[in-house]
Amino acid sequence: MMAVDTVRLLQTLSDAFGVTGFEDEVRETLRALVEPYADEIRTDVLGNLLVTRRGGSGFTVMLDAHLDEIGLIVNHIDEKGFLHFATLGGWDTRILPAEAVTVRTREGGKVRGVIGSLPPHILKSEERDKPIPVDSLFIDVGVSSAEQAAGLGIRVGDPVVLGHPFEVVREGWLLGKAFDDRAGCAVLVKVLEELAGTTPEATLVMNFAVSEETGLRGARTAAFQIDPQVALAVEATVAADLPGVAPPRQPTGVGKGAAITIADASSIVSQRMVRALETLAQRHEIRHQLKVPFFGGGTDAGAIQTSRAGVLAGVVSIPVRYIHSPVSLMWLDDFEQVVRLVTAFAREAKTLFTP
């Protein structure tokens, strides 16, 4: 089995369509990537992709990364063919106007368009300084009637993705959409590659989760099925090492390596888990940072942690600038440090967490 080039893997996953609730394209892309390394692959009722590597004991480790990306959904097509929409997931709606979009039809067709709004030339002075409400925005796909929009296959309920194609902006610096959390998905693929040809101490179940961006739904039901002893959510997180941001408001920074979460909006991570991850990072000389307690966002660990009678769950993240926008920026070395830490966790979790 030949390992997939890391940059090409990230490009494939970043460019895939996978708006929250509509993850089938990215799920099938991942199925093909992990199949050579899996003992079992299945898709559950919600659409989670569960990948199992059987180990030599009754101890089960769950690794989770979410498939979905934030997007939009068509909720009205007016008589002139303009598409009105609602948001799916946590958008800063100030950045939406003039962004290029792709609408995916029921038949799988993809229609390009642009988010339009009233140009500043015709706005009143008091309107120019106000955020534009979502219900004043629309998508223009270059038609002049609802019938023409229907002729393209577009209907109410179709999902819409924003974003720029993946590119390497300079050596080691990667730009693209949906690094939250396709970068985490890519980490799990690389971990499977690292474990190829070995029998892990513990059974390893990877959950590529649906609907994280709209309530951590996929991870919640997957954790109930898997019933793990320990779990790790692998994420892309806010890197705010930017001009004008004070250090206490910088959860993580690019170039500092794997981010180990202390607390976020969905969970306060057990100190036992935090210490174990720090110990692994130090033992294997993995560059790492502690994610400053930050309550502006949560992860699947919050849902996993409260499954059944409770699961010891942690979070390791790749620091990424500008997440929850049409384009993000990450440094490849940070990604590679996360791969090393998650691989070490997969190999050693049974020893670390067995009394």
C-alpha positions as a Python dict, from the first residue, in 0.01 Angstrom:
ca = {
    (1, 'M'): (0, 0, 0),
    (2, 'M'): (141, 336, -103),
    (3, 'A'): (88, 631, 130),
    (4, 'V'): (-99, 927, -14),
    (5, 'D'): (107, 1244, -52),
    (6, 'T'): (4, 1470, 236),
    (7, 'V'): (-49, 1787, 34),
    (8, 'R'): (-249, 1599, -230),
    (9, 'L'): (-458, 1439, 46),
    (10, 'L'): (-536, 1777, 199),
    (11, 'Q'): (-626, 1918, -142),
    (12, 'T'): (-862, 1630, -219),
    (13, 'L'): (-1045, 1667, 111),
    (14, 'S'): (-1049, 2047, 116),
    (15, 'D'): (-1197, 2072, -232),
    (16, 'A'): (-1465, 1808, -169),
    (17, 'F'): (-1826, 1922, -119),
    (18, 'G'): (-1958, 1849, 229),
    (19, 'V'): (-2195, 2107, 373),
    (20, 'T'): (-2326, 2001, 713),
    (21, 'G'): (-2610, 1755, 658),
    (22, 'F'): (-2491, 1686, 300),
    (23, 'E'): (-2160, 1506, 361),
    (24, 'D'): (-2198, 1218, 114),
    (25, 'E'): (-1932, 1333, -136),
    (26, 'V'): (-1657, 1379, 119),
    (27, 'R'): (-1762, 1060, 302),
    (28, 'E'): (-1724, 850, -13),
    (29, 'T'): (-1391, 1017, -89),
    (30, 'L'): (-1268, 916, 256),
    (31, 'R'): (-1408, 565, 226),
    (32, 'A'): (-1183, 505, -76),
    (33, 'L'): (-881, 651, 107),
    (34, 'V'): (-914, 438, 422),
    (35, 'E'): (-1031, 111, 268),
    (36, 'P'): (-680, -36, 226),
    (37, 'Y'): (-611, 3, 599),
    (38, 'A'): (-942, -97, 760),
    (39, 'D'): (-1066, -424, 906),
    (40, 'E'): (-1423, -295, 889),
    (41, 'I'): (-1596, 8, 737),
    (42, 'R'): (-1959, 99, 778),
    (43, 'T'): (-2191, 397, 750),
    (44, 'D'): (-2451, 441, 1022),
    (45, 'V'): (-2804, 580, 1004),
    (46, 'L'): (-2697, 944, 1043),
    (47, 'G'): (-2418, 910, 786),
    (48, 'N'): (-2111, 877, 1009),
    (49, 'L'): (-1830, 675, 851),
    (50, 'L'): (-1692, 431, 1112),
    (51, 'V'): (-1357, 267, 1039),
    (52, 'T'): (-1222, -11, 1262),
    (53, 'R'): (-871, -147, 1315),
    (54, 'R'): (-901, -447, 1547),
    (55, 'G'): (-651, -467, 1830),
    (56, 'G'): (-531, -733, 2064),
    (57, 'S'): (-747, -653, 2366),
    (58, 'G'): (-1093, -548, 2480),
    (59, 'F'): (-982, -185, 2514),
    (60, 'T'): (-1138, 51, 2256),
    (61, 'V'): (-1004, 390, 2148),
    (62, 'M'): (-1226, 629, 1952),
    (63, 'L'): (-1071, 889, 1722),
    (64, 'D'): (-1310, 1145, 1577),
    (65, 'A'): (-1290, 1410, 1304),
    (66, 'H'): (-1590, 1571, 1142),
    (67, 'L'): (-1673, 1556, 774),
    (68, 'D'): (-1896, 1859, 750),
    (69, 'E'): (-1825, 2220, 666),
    (70, 'I'): (-2037, 2527, 725),
    (71, 'G'): (-2247, 2636, 429),
    (72, 'L'): (-2582, 2770, 314),
    (73, 'I'): (-2916, 2621, 208),
    (74, 'V'): (-3158, 2758, -50),
    (75, 'N'): (-3489, 2854, 114),
    (76, 'H'): (-3660, 3054, -164),
    (77, 'I'): (-3626, 3113, -539),
    (78, 'D'): (-3788, 3439, -648),
    (79, 'E'): (-3957, 3514, -979),
    (80, 'K'): (-3634, 3655, -1124),
    (81, 'G'): (-3436, 3342, -1039),
    (82, 'F'): (-3241, 3484, -745),
    (83, 'L'): (-3179, 3228, -470),
    (84, 'H'): (-3243, 3329, -111),
    (85, 'F'): (-3081, 3128, 163),
    (86, 'A'): (-3030, 3045, 529),
    (87, 'T'): (-2696, 2971, 692),
    (88, 'L'): (-2586, 2624, 807),
    (89, 'G'): (-2333, 2653, 1088),
    (90, 'G'): (-2156, 2949, 1243),
    (91, 'W'): (-2095, 3218, 983),
    (92, 'D'): (-1978, 3573, 1031),
    (93, 'T'): (-2234, 3704, 785),
    (94, 'R'): (-2035, 4024, 724),
    (95, 'I'): (-1804, 3831, 493),
    (96, 'L'): (-2070, 3675, 269),
    (97, 'P'): (-2137, 3945, 4),
    (98, 'A'): (-1955, 3901, -329),
    (99, 'E'): (-1832, 3550, -244),
    (100, 'A'): (-1836, 3284, -516),
    (101, 'V'): (-2053, 2983, -435),
    (102, 'T'): (-2140, 2637, -563),
    (103, 'V'): (-2498, 2511, -543),
    (104, 'R'): (-2537, 2132, -549),
    (105, 'T'): (-2860, 2006, -701),
    (106, 'R'): (-3057, 1694, -603),
    (107, 'E'): (-2917, 1517, -909),
    (108, 'G'): (-2558, 1598, -807),
    (109, 'G'): (-2505, 1882, -1051),
    (110, 'K'): (-2302, 2182, -941),
    (111, 'V'): (-2400, 2535, -1035),
    (112, 'R'): (-2167, 2827, -980),
    (113, 'G'): (-2292, 3164, -864),
    (114, 'V'): (-2212, 3468, -651),
    (115, 'I'): (-2368, 3615, -340),
    (116, 'G'): (-2511, 3950, -438),
    (117, 'S'): (-2627, 4248, -238),
    (118, 'L'): (-2710, 4608, -307),
    (119, 'P'): (-2398, 4794, -429),
    (120, 'P'): (-2271, 5079, -208),
    (121, 'H'): (-2350, 5333, -481),
    (122, 'I'): (-2724, 5305, -418),
    (123, 'L'): (-2720, 5261, -42),
    (124, 'K'): (-2815, 5543, 189),
    (125, 'S'): (-2524, 5672, 395),
    (126, 'E'): (-2664, 5528, 719),
    (127, 'E'): (-2699, 5185, 554),
    (128, 'R'): (-2336, 5160, 444),
    (129, 'D'): (-2202, 5123, 797),
    (130, 'K'): (-2447, 4854, 905),
    (131, 'P'): (-2396, 4478, 871),
    (132, 'I'): (-2609, 4337, 591),
    (133, 'P'): (-2873, 4097, 726),
    (134, 'V'): (-2876, 3753, 566),
    (135, 'D'): (-3232, 3798, 447),
    (136, 'S'): (-3114, 4092, 233),
    (137, 'L'): (-2858, 3875, 52),
    (138, 'F'): (-2920, 3647, -245),
    (139, 'I'): (-2734, 3418, -484),
    (140, 'D'): (-2711, 3516, -849),
    (141, 'V'): (-2659, 3217, -1082),
    (142, 'G'): (-2699, 3416, -1403),
    (143, 'V'): (-3063, 3345, -1484),
    (144, 'S'): (-3362, 3576, -1520),
    (145, 'S'): (-3652, 3364, -1395),
    (146, 'A'): (-3748, 3095, -1147),
    (147, 'E'): (-3812, 2864, -1443),
    (148, 'Q'): (-3455, 2907, -1566),
    (149, 'A'): (-3321, 2832, -1218),
    (150, 'A'): (-3536, 2518, -1212),
    (151, 'G'): (-3394, 2429, -1553),
    (152, 'L'): (-3050, 2417, -1392),
    (153, 'G'): (-3188, 2167, -1141),
    (154, 'I'): (-3194, 2412, -850),
    (155, 'R'): (-3466, 2366, -589),
    (156, 'V'): (-3545, 2483, -239),
    (157, 'G'): (-3340, 2275, 4),
    (158, 'D'): (-3027, 2255, -212),
    (159, 'P'): (-2701, 2304, -18),
    (160, 'V'): (-2449, 2572, -106),
    (161, 'V'): (-2076, 2586, -36),
    (162, 'L'): (-1846, 2888, -35),
    (163, 'G'): (-1474, 2867, -75),
    (164, 'H'): (-1161, 2898, -278),
    (165, 'P'): (-978, 2608, -445),
    (166, 'F'): (-690, 2462, -247),
    (167, 'E'): (-344, 2596, -322),
    (168, 'V'): (8, 2599, -183),
    (169, 'V'): (80, 2969, -138),
    (170, 'R'): (444, 2903, -57),
    (171, 'E'): (641, 2609, 75),
    (172, 'G'): (459, 2463, 373),
    (173, 'W'): (177, 2719, 373),
    (174, 'L'): (-158, 2588, 254),
    (175, 'L'): (-470, 2782, 163),
    (176, 'G'): (-817, 2637, 113),
    (177, 'K'): (-1170, 2592, 237),
    (178, 'A'): (-1302, 2358, 505),
    (179, 'F'): (-973, 2287, 685),
    (180, 'D'): (-1219, 2274, 977),
    (181, 'D'): (-1229, 1981, 981),
    (182, 'R'): (-1095, 1820, 664),
    (183, 'A'): (-747, 1869, 809),
    (184, 'G'): (-858, 1656, 1105),
    (185, 'C'): (-995, 1394, 866),
    (186, 'A'): (-660, 1393, 686),
    (187, 'V'): (-482, 1338, 1018),
    (188, 'L'): (-684, 1019, 1074),
    (189, 'V'): (-597, 893, 725),
    (190, 'K'): (-227, 949, 797),
    (191, 'V'): (-259, 772, 1134),
    (192, 'L'): (-405, 468, 957),
    (193, 'E'): (-110, 475, 719),
    (194, 'E'): (134, 491, 1012),
    (195, 'L'): (-31, 190, 1177),
    (196, 'A'): (-42, -20, 859),
    (197, 'G'): (110, -365, 901),
    (198, 'T'): (89, -358, 1282),
    (199, 'T'): (-159, -495, 1533),
    (200, 'P'): (-255, -213, 1769),
    (201, 'E'): (-268, -280, 2144),
    (202, 'A'): (-625, -155, 2152),
    (203, 'T'): (-908, -171, 1901),
    (204, 'L'): (-915, 159, 1718),
    (205, 'V'): (-1243, 299, 1583),
    (206, 'M'): (-1227, 616, 1377),
    (207, 'N'): (-1545, 814, 1339),
    (208, 'F'): (-1567, 1055, 1048),
    (209, 'A'): (-1861, 1245, 1190),
    (210, 'V'): (-2151, 1425, 1028),
    (211, 'S'): (-2325, 1738, 1156),
    (212, 'E'): (-2064, 1869, 1398),
    (213, 'E'): (-2132, 2223, 1284),
    (214, 'T'): (-2500, 2200, 1374),
    (215, 'G'): (-2491, 2045, 1718),
    (216, 'L'): (-2226, 1768, 1743),
    (217, 'R'): (-2494, 1523, 1633),
    (218, 'G'): (-2290, 1258, 1454),
    (219, 'A'): (-2032, 1217, 1730),
    (220, 'R'): (-2304, 1177, 1991),
    (221, 'T'): (-2464, 874, 1827),
    (222, 'A'): (-2131, 728, 1712),
    (223, 'A'): (-1988, 734, 2064),
    (224, 'F'): (-2294, 547, 2190),
    (225, 'Q'): (-2235, 275, 1928),
    (226, 'I'): (-1859, 250, 1978),
    (227, 'D'): (-1867, 262, 2361),
    (228, 'P'): (-1496, 350, 2389),
    (229, 'Q'): (-1281, 359, 2702),
    (230, 'V'): (-1107, 679, 2581),
    (231, 'A'): (-1156, 913, 2288),
    (232, 'L'): (-982, 1194, 2106),
    (233, 'A'): (-1143, 1455, 1883),
    (234, 'V'): (-905, 1579, 1614),
    (235, 'E'): (-990, 1931, 1504),
    (236, 'A'): (-880, 2245, 1326),
    (237, 'T'): (-896, 2530, 1574),
    (238, 'V'): (-877, 2907, 1594),
    (239, 'A'): (-525, 3043, 1543),
    (240, 'A'): (-547, 3411, 1638),
    (241, 'D'): (-180, 3509, 1640),
    (242, 'L'): (-273, 3816, 1441),
    (243, 'P'): (-220, 4193, 1458),
    (244, 'G'): (-438, 4357, 1721),
    (245, 'V'): (-524, 4038, 1911),
    (246, 'A'): (-401, 4035, 2270),
    (247, 'P'): (-233, 3710, 2389),
    (248, 'P'): (-519, 3611, 2625),
    (249, 'R'): (-750, 3616, 2323),
    (250, 'Q'): (-522, 3393, 2114),
    (251, 'P'): (-639, 3034, 2173),
    (252, 'T'): (-350, 2900, 1961),
    (253, 'G'): (-81, 3019, 1724),
    (254, 'V'): (48, 2891, 1392),
    (255, 'G'): (394, 2735, 1408),
    (256, 'K'): (366, 2620, 1769),
    (257, 'G'): (261, 2265, 1687),
    (258, 'A'): (-23, 2044, 1804),
    (259, 'A'): (-277, 2222, 2025),
    (260, 'I'): (-391, 2031, 2335),
    (261, 'T'): (-723, 2164, 2462),
    (262, 'I'): (-769, 2252, 2828),
    (263, 'A'): (-1127, 2379, 2795),
    (264, 'D'): (-1368, 2507, 2532),
    (265, 'A'): (-1738, 2583, 2497),
    (266, 'S'): (-1840, 2216, 2496),
    (267, 'S'): (-1610, 2056, 2754),
    (268, 'I'): (-1355, 2101, 3027),
    (269, 'V'): (-1104, 1829, 2950),
    (270, 'S'): (-1002, 1596, 3232),
    (271, 'Q'): (-660, 1683, 3370),
    (272, 'R'): (-575, 1315, 3341),
    (273, 'M'): (-624, 1340, 2965),
    (274, 'V'): (-434, 1670, 2936),
    (275, 'R'): (-138, 1527, 3131),
    (276, 'A'): (-135, 1210, 2920),
    (277, 'L'): (-125, 1408, 2596),
    (278, 'E'): (150, 1636, 2730),
    (279, 'T'): (349, 1332, 2842),
    (280, 'L'): (321, 1174, 2497),
    (281, 'A'): (427, 1495, 2326),
    (282, 'Q'): (729, 1537, 2552),
    (283, 'R'): (832, 1171, 2525),
    (284, 'H'): (822, 1177, 2145),
    (285, 'E'): (962, 1532, 2112),
    (286, 'I'): (647, 1656, 1940),
    (287, 'R'): (607, 2032, 1919),
    (288, 'H'): (290, 2125, 2106),
    (289, 'Q'): (101, 2404, 2276),
    (290, 'L'): (-180, 2423, 2527),
    (291, 'K'): (-496, 2572, 2386),
    (292, 'V'): (-589, 2865, 2606),
    (293, 'P'): (-932, 2815, 2767),
    (294, 'F'): (-1160, 2956, 2501),
    (295, 'F'): (-1536, 2951, 2509),
    (296, 'G'): (-1621, 3067, 2157),
    (297, 'G'): (-1652, 2720, 2007),
    (298, 'G'): (-1690, 2354, 2094),
    (299, 'T'): (-1590, 2018, 1948),
    (300, 'D'): (-1722, 1665, 1915),
    (301, 'A'): (-1541, 1581, 2240),
    (302, 'G'): (-1823, 1755, 2425),
    (303, 'A'): (-2076, 1508, 2285),
    (304, 'I'): (-1849, 1205, 2321),
    (305, 'Q'): (-1768, 1293, 2682),
    (306, 'T'): (-2133, 1259, 2789),
    (307, 'S'): (-2210, 937, 2601),
    (308, 'R'): (-2353, 647, 2805),
    (309, 'A'): (-2197, 667, 3154),
    (310, 'G'): (-1927, 908, 3035),
    (311, 'V'): (-1611, 881, 2826),
    (312, 'L'): (-1265, 1019, 2901),
    (313, 'A'): (-1225, 1245, 2597),
    (314, 'G'): (-965, 1496, 2483),
    (315, 'V'): (-902, 1725, 2190),
    (316, 'V'): (-593, 1774, 1976),
    (317, 'S'): (-608, 2039, 1705),
    (318, 'I'): (-423, 2188, 1412),
    (319, 'P'): (-400, 2567, 1453),
    (320, 'V'): (-561, 2729, 1147),
    (321, 'R'): (-608, 3096, 1069),
    (322, 'Y'): (-946, 3226, 950),
    (323, 'I'): (-1162, 2918, 1014),
    (324, 'H'): (-1537, 2951, 953),
    (325, 'S'): (-1471, 3163, 648),
    (326, 'P'): (-1448, 3084, 275),
    (327, 'V'): (-1071, 3041, 294),
    (328, 'S'): (-827, 2943, 570),
    (329, 'L'): (-450, 2925, 608),
    (330, 'M'): (-246, 2653, 779),
    (331, 'W'): (116, 2549, 810),
    (332, 'L'): (202, 2194, 709),
    (333, 'D'): (444, 2134, 997),
    (334, 'D'): (166, 2196, 1252),
    (335, 'F'): (-39, 1931, 1073),
    (336, 'E'): (250, 1685, 1085),
    (337, 'Q'): (299, 1739, 1460),
    (338, 'V'): (-68, 1653, 1513),
    (339, 'V'): (-29, 1334, 1306),
    (340, 'R'): (262, 1230, 1528),
    (341, 'L'): (74, 1300, 1851),
    (342, 'V'): (-247, 1126, 1746),
    (343, 'T'): (-49, 825, 1620),
    (344, 'A'): (130, 800, 1955),
    (345, 'F'): (-206, 824, 2133),
    (346, 'A'): (-353, 546, 1918),
    (347, 'R'): (-56, 321, 1994),
    (348, 'E'): (-20, 391, 2365),
    (349, 'A'): (-367, 481, 2496),
    (350, 'K'): (-430, 138, 2650),
    (351, 'T'): (-107, 160, 2852),
    (352, 'L'): (-168, 523, 2947),
    (353, 'F'): (-525, 474, 3066),
    (354, 'T'): (-529, 122, 3211),
    (355, 'P'): (-514, 140, 3593),
}
